[in-house]
Amino acid sequence: MANDVTFKVIEELFYKVDALNSIVQQLRVVLTPEQQEEFEKNTIHAWQETENRVEGDIKETVLKTKAFAYKYSGIKSE
């Protein structure tokens, strides 16, 4: 029973990630080059600010999340 629930939760999370990735990709297509540049600049700045404010185990989680955020938003890693 617990395995079924765990599987269902993980399955739902995969669907959500896929949906969000699709939405991000669709939004990126309609951005002008200037908007895309501003989006990337703001995103990089926000992640840098977040990294500067956390320590320890939380920083590791932030870095992993940042890597996925960059991947799905099309930003090249620094």
N, CA, C and O of each residue as an XYZ file, in Angstrom:
312
protein
N       0.821     -1.199      0.000
C       0.000      0.000      0.000
C       0.857      1.252      0.000
O       0.614      2.180     -0.772
N       1.882      1.278      0.885
C       2.764      2.448      0.960
C       3.522      2.641     -0.346
O       3.739      3.772     -0.780
N       3.924      1.541     -0.972
C       4.632      1.646     -2.247
C       3.755      2.248     -3.330
O       4.232      3.014     -4.167
N       2.468      1.901     -3.317
C       1.524      2.466     -4.288
C       1.386      3.969     -4.097
O       1.349      4.730     -5.064
N       1.311      4.388     -2.837
C       1.179      5.811     -2.534
C       2.455      6.548     -2.942
O       2.392      7.613     -3.557
N       3.600      5.983     -2.602
C       4.887      6.594     -2.969
C       5.010      6.708     -4.475
O       5.412      7.752     -4.989
N       4.670      5.650     -5.184
C       4.725      5.675     -6.640
C       3.818      6.757     -7.194
O       4.202      7.479     -8.114
N       2.622      6.874     -6.647
C       1.655      7.863     -7.119
C       2.189      9.282     -6.897
O       2.053     10.137     -7.772
N       2.790      9.533     -5.744
C       3.352     10.853     -5.436
C       4.490     11.180     -6.395
O       4.554     12.285     -6.933
N       5.378     10.230     -6.608
C       6.504     10.446     -7.524
C       6.003     10.664     -8.946
O       6.507     11.531     -9.660
N       5.024      9.887     -9.352
C       4.441     10.035    -10.685
C       3.846     11.436    -10.867
O       4.042     12.070    -11.904
N       3.125     11.906     -9.862
C       2.538     13.255     -9.909
C       3.630     14.319    -10.022
O       3.492     15.278    -10.780
N       4.706     14.145     -9.270
C       5.817     15.108     -9.333
C       6.445     15.133    -10.719
O       6.769     16.207    -11.226
N       6.621     13.976    -11.340
C       7.158     13.936    -12.702
C       6.247     14.681    -13.668
O       6.721     15.432    -14.521
N       4.945     14.476    -13.536
C       3.997     15.177    -14.408
C       4.095     16.690    -14.215
O       4.052     17.451    -15.182
N       4.226     17.115    -12.965
C       4.330     18.547    -12.684
C       5.608     19.132    -13.283
O       5.581     20.210    -13.875
N       6.714     18.430    -13.131
C       7.980     18.904    -13.695
C       7.882     18.982    -15.212
O       8.310     19.969    -15.811
N       7.327     17.961    -15.831
C       7.168     17.977    -17.287
C       6.288     19.135    -17.733
O       6.588     19.804    -18.722
N       5.208     19.370    -17.010
C       4.293     20.465    -17.355
C       4.997     21.808    -17.211
O       4.900     22.658    -18.097
N       5.700     22.006    -16.109
C       6.408     23.271    -15.901
C       7.501     23.479    -16.946
O       7.694     24.594    -17.429
N       8.208     22.423    -17.293
C       9.223     22.535    -18.334
C       8.585     22.941    -19.654
O       9.123     23.788    -20.368
N       7.463     22.355    -19.980
C       6.754     22.700    -21.208
C       6.340     24.168    -21.205
O       6.493     24.861    -22.211
N       5.822     24.637    -20.091
C       5.398     26.033    -19.976
C       6.581     26.977    -20.143
O       6.484     27.979    -20.852
N       7.691     26.663    -19.495
C       8.889     27.505    -19.606
C       9.354     27.563    -21.058
O       9.681     28.635    -21.567
N       9.382     26.421    -21.717
C       9.825     26.393    -23.112
C       8.902     27.219    -24.005
O       9.369     27.923    -24.901
N       7.610     27.136    -23.766
C       6.658     27.910    -24.564
C       6.824     29.405    -24.315
O       6.741     30.204    -25.248
N       7.055     29.777    -23.083
C       7.242     31.200    -22.761
C       8.539     31.746    -23.362
O       8.570     32.883    -23.832
N       9.592     30.956    -23.350
C      10.867     31.410    -23.902
C      10.760     31.726    -25.390
O      11.436     32.626    -25.889
N       9.919     30.991    -26.090
C       9.769     31.179    -27.525
C       9.202     32.559    -27.862
O       9.524     33.120    -28.910
N       8.374     33.102    -26.996
C       7.730     34.383    -27.300
C       8.500     35.592    -26.772
O       8.098     36.732    -27.008
N       9.596     35.353    -26.065
C      10.397     36.473    -25.573
C      11.208     37.100    -26.708
O      11.733     36.398    -27.572
N      11.299     38.409    -26.693
C      12.203     39.077    -27.626
C      13.626     38.811    -27.149
O      13.816     38.416    -25.998
N      14.626     39.013    -27.994
C      16.012     38.829    -27.545
C      16.335     39.676    -26.301
O      17.059     39.227    -25.413
N      15.805     40.874    -26.247
C      16.052     41.743    -25.092
C      15.403     41.176    -23.832
O      15.996     41.205    -22.754
N      14.182     40.658    -23.974
C      13.493     40.070    -22.830
C      14.211     38.802    -22.359
O      14.332     38.548    -21.161
N      14.679     38.024    -23.318
C      15.411     36.796    -22.983
C      16.681     37.147    -22.211
O      17.001     36.501    -21.213
N      17.397     38.158    -22.665
C      18.614     38.587    -21.987
C      18.311     39.072    -20.567
O      19.040     38.746    -19.630
N      17.250     39.840    -20.409
C      16.849     40.342    -19.092
C      16.415     39.186    -18.174
O      16.750     39.163    -16.990
N      15.683     38.251    -18.728
C      15.262     37.072    -17.974
C      16.477     36.313    -17.449
O      16.536     35.965    -16.270
N      17.434     36.061    -18.317
C      18.627     35.328    -17.913
C      19.425     36.100    -16.865
O      19.883     35.523    -15.879
N      19.589     37.395    -17.080
C      20.332     38.231    -16.136
C      19.662     38.217    -14.760
O      20.330     38.043    -13.741
N      18.349     38.400    -14.736
C      17.611     38.408    -13.467
C      17.652     37.048    -12.773
O      17.782     36.969    -11.551
N      17.542     35.998    -13.552
C      17.570     34.651    -12.980
C      18.931     34.350    -12.370
O      19.012     33.842    -11.251
N      19.987     34.655    -13.088
C      21.344     34.429    -12.581
C      21.569     35.240    -11.306
O      22.121     34.732    -10.330
N      21.144     36.486    -11.319
C      21.303     37.342    -10.139
C      20.537     36.767     -8.940
O      21.064     36.728     -7.828
N      19.324     36.333     -9.160
C      18.508     35.791     -8.067
C      19.158     34.548     -7.456
O      19.178     34.387     -6.236
N      19.690     33.672     -8.314
C      20.338     32.471     -7.793
C      21.625     32.817     -7.066
O      21.935     32.195     -6.050
N      22.379     33.786     -7.553
C      23.601     34.203     -6.862
C      23.275     34.761     -5.479
O      23.963     34.456     -4.505
N      22.235     35.572     -5.395
C      21.804     36.126     -4.104
C      21.404     35.003     -3.145
O      21.758     35.024     -1.967
N      20.673     34.041     -3.657
C      20.245     32.915     -2.828
C      21.449     32.129     -2.328
O      21.528     31.798     -1.145
N      22.385     31.828     -3.218
C      23.594     31.100     -2.827
C      24.373     31.829     -1.745
O      24.900     31.204     -0.825
N      24.446     33.137     -1.851
C      25.203     33.933     -0.892
C      24.565     33.942      0.498
O      25.235     34.255      1.482
N      23.300     33.608      0.585
C      22.578     33.686      1.865
C      22.454     32.360      2.595
O      22.004     32.335      3.740
N      22.840     31.260      1.966
C      22.663     29.946      2.601
C      24.004     29.274      2.857
O      25.018     29.611      2.246
N      23.983     28.317      3.776
C      25.198     27.585      4.133
C      24.880     26.106      4.309
O      23.719     25.702      4.377
N      25.931     25.323      4.380
C      25.822     23.908      4.727
C      24.980     23.083      3.787
O      25.034     23.236      2.567
N      24.188     22.189      4.397
C      23.359     21.263      3.624
C      22.352     21.990      2.743
O      22.018     21.522      1.655
N      21.876     23.122      3.212
C      20.901     23.884      2.433
C      21.542     24.379      1.138
O      20.891     24.415      0.094
N      22.816     24.759      1.209
C      23.499     25.252      0.012
C      23.569     24.156     -1.052
O      23.407     24.430     -2.242
N      23.809     22.928     -0.626
C      23.866     21.812     -1.573
C      22.515     21.653     -2.294
O      22.470     21.438     -3.505
N      21.444     21.758     -1.546
C      20.102     21.673     -2.133
C      19.862     22.823     -3.103
O      19.315     22.624     -4.188
N      20.267     24.016     -2.714
C      20.109     25.193     -3.576
C      20.880     24.998     -4.878
O      20.360     25.298     -5.953
N      22.104     24.503     -4.796
C      22.922     24.309     -5.998
C      22.308     23.271     -6.941
O      22.347     23.434     -8.160
N      21.747     22.211     -6.375
C      21.089     21.193     -7.210
C      19.850     21.783     -7.887
O      19.607     21.554     -9.072
N      19.077     22.541     -7.118
C      17.878     23.160     -7.670
C      18.246     24.176     -8.740
O      17.591     24.258     -9.779
N      19.290     24.945     -8.486
C      19.766     25.936     -9.457
C      20.157     25.255    -10.770
O      19.832     25.756    -11.846
N      20.840     24.136    -10.690
C      21.262     23.420    -11.900
C      20.048     23.037    -12.747
O      20.068     23.187    -13.969
N      18.998     22.546    -12.099
C      17.786     22.198    -12.844
C      17.092     23.441    -13.378
O      16.585     23.438    -14.500
N      17.068     24.497    -12.585
C      16.442     25.744    -13.042
C      17.147     26.269    -14.288
O      16.498     26.679    -15.249
N      18.468     26.254    -14.267
C      19.234     26.707    -15.431
C      18.957     25.809    -16.633
O      18.751     26.296    -17.745
N      18.952     24.516    -16.406
C      18.718     23.563    -17.501
C      17.362     23.809    -18.156
O      17.263     23.909    -19.379
N      16.318     23.907    -17.332
C      14.974     24.046    -17.886
C      14.702     25.428    -18.457
O      13.812     25.588    -19.292
N      15.451     26.419    -18.020
C      15.230     27.776    -18.558
C      16.183     28.098    -19.711
O      16.110     29.176    -20.301
N      17.079     27.153    -20.027
C      17.974     27.350    -21.152
C      19.190     28.214    -20.853
O      19.868     28.666    -21.775
N      19.474     28.450    -19.580
C      20.625     29.264    -19.205
C      21.855     28.382    -19.111
O      21.829     27.329    -18.473
N      22.925     28.813    -19.747
C      24.178     28.074    -19.691
C      24.778     28.218    -18.308
O      24.760     29.307    -17.734
N      25.310     27.134    -17.764
C      25.931     27.183    -16.444
C      27.109     28.136    -16.446
O      27.800     28.319    -17.448
N      27.309     28.730    -15.293
C      28.402     29.714    -15.161
C      29.738     29.032    -15.151
O      30.769     29.695    -15.048
